[in-house]
Amino acid sequence: MKNLKLIIFLKLTLSLSLLNAQHTTIIDGSLFYGLNDSSIECEVIPCIDEYNSFVGIWEGPFQGYDKETKKMRPYNNVIIYDSICYRNIENNDIFIVGKRTDTYPAFENQPQKIVCGIIITGMKGGDKNKPFLKTIDNENGVIVYQKIFTETITEMSIWRYVYPACENQPQMTFTITDFRELLSSLVNKRFVYISMIVGADEKPYWKGIITKGYHTKIE
C-alpha cells in the first residue's frame, strides 16, 4: 500500500512538473538589448512584486528641448506596461518592459512627429541591489542608466548615464529624476525631469533641464 501511494505521489509530481514546463514561454529577447540577431533568449514570467505598481497605462503632458527651435517643445507621453516580466536565461536579468509613444504636435516650423521606443526597468542577475533603467529608441539607441539615489516616502529614484568624451565631443551626463506626487492618494501621478550636463561636472560648458513633465496611471 505504501509503495502504491509513493508511485501515485511520484506520478503526480512528475505530471505537475511537466505541466509547469509546458507553460514556460521562451521568446527572442534581443530587442530588449538593442540587438536584432536573435541571440538573447528570455523567459516570460509573472510580474514580480517590485514592478506590480508599474502595470497599466501611463499618460501625461511633457516638454522636451528641441535643437532646431532651441525651445522646449510640448508632446504627449504614453507608456504601457503589461502584467508580465522577463528573465534573461543566460545572465538571469529580470525586468519589466514599457512600450513608449511620444506624440509631438506641429511646433513652429517643425512638423508633427511620433517617437516610439521602450523603457526597461530591471535587476542585473535578478539582484535587487543592482537595479538598472534602460531606454531604447531610434533617435538615441540604447542608453543604460544606473540608480544613484532612492527615497521611499515620495518613491523617488534618480538615475544617471555618463556619455564619455570622444574626439571633439565633450563628456555628457544625463540624469533622470522620477518621483510620485503625494497630494492625492487617489491618483498615481509621477513627475519626471531629465537634466543634462555638457563637460565635467565640476566645470561644465552647459547644464539644464532637457525634458520635464508628468504622467498619471489611467488604467
LINRATA-V990685 format. One record per backbone hydrogen bond with DSSP energy under -1.0 kcal/mol. CO is the residue of the C=O (numbers start at 0). NH is the residue of the N-H. E is the energy in kcal/mol with one decimal. If there is no record, write none. Layout:
co: {CO/CO}
nh: {NH/NH}
e: {E/E}
This chain:
co: {0/1/2/3/4/5/6/7/8/9/10/11/12/13/14/15/16/17/18/20/24/26/28/29/29/30/39/40/41/42/44/47/48/50/55/56/57/58/59/60/61/62/63/65/70/72/74/75/76/77/78/79/80/84/85/86/87/92/93/94/95/97/98/99/100/101/102/103/106/109/112/114/116/117/118/119/120/121/122/122/123/126/129/131/132/133/134/135/136/140/142/144/145/148/150/153/155/156/157/157/158/159/160/162/165/168/170/171/172/173/174/175/176/177/178/186/187/188/189/190/191/192/193/193/194/195/196/197/197/205/207/209/210/211/212/214/215}
nh: {4/5/6/7/8/9/10/11/12/13/14/15/16/17/18/19/20/21/22/23/43/41/31/32/34/33/28/88/26/86/84/50/51/53/80/217/78/215/76/213/74/211/72/69/65/63/61/102/59/100/57/98/55/44/94/42/91/87/122/85/120/118/79/116/77/114/75/112/109/106/103/101/99/135/97/133/95/131/93/125/126/129/123/121/144/119/142/117/140/136/134/132/159/157/155/179/150/177/147/148/175/145/173/171/168/165/198/162/196/160/194/158/192/156/190/188/216/180/214/178/212/176/209/210/174/207/172/204/205/197/195/64/193/62/191/189/58}
e: {-2.3/-2.2/-2.5/-2.5/-2.5/-2.7/-2.5/-2.3/-2.6/-2.5/-2.4/-2.3/-2.2/-2.5/-2.2/-2.5/-2.3/-2.3/-1.1/-1.3/-2.8/-2.5/-1.1/-1.9/-2.6/-1.5/-3.0/-2.2/-3.0/-2.1/-2.8/-1.8/-1.0/-1.4/-2.7/-2.9/-2.4/-2.9/-2.8/-1.8/-2.4/-2.2/-3.5/-2.1/-2.9/-2.5/-2.9/-2.5/-1.9/-2.7/-2.9/-2.6/-1.9/-2.4/-2.1/-2.9/-2.3/-2.8/-2.5/-2.5/-1.9/-2.3/-1.9/-2.3/-1.9/-2.7/-2.4/-2.1/-3.2/-2.5/-3.2/-3.0/-2.9/-2.4/-2.9/-3.1/-2.4/-2.3/-1.8/-2.0/-2.1/-2.0/-2.9/-2.5/-3.9/-3.4/-2.5/-2.3/-1.9/-1.4/-2.5/-1.9/-2.5/-2.2/-1.8/-3.0/-2.2/-2.5/-3.1/-1.3/-2.6/-2.4/-3.1/-2.4/-2.8/-2.3/-3.8/-3.7/-2.2/-2.7/-2.5/-2.7/-2.4/-2.5/-2.7/-1.1/-2.5/-3.0/-2.1/-2.1/-1.4/-2.9/-2.9/-1.6/-2.2/-1.8/-2.6/-3.2/-1.3/-3.3/-2.6/-2.8/-2.8/-2.5/-2.7/-2.6/-2.0}
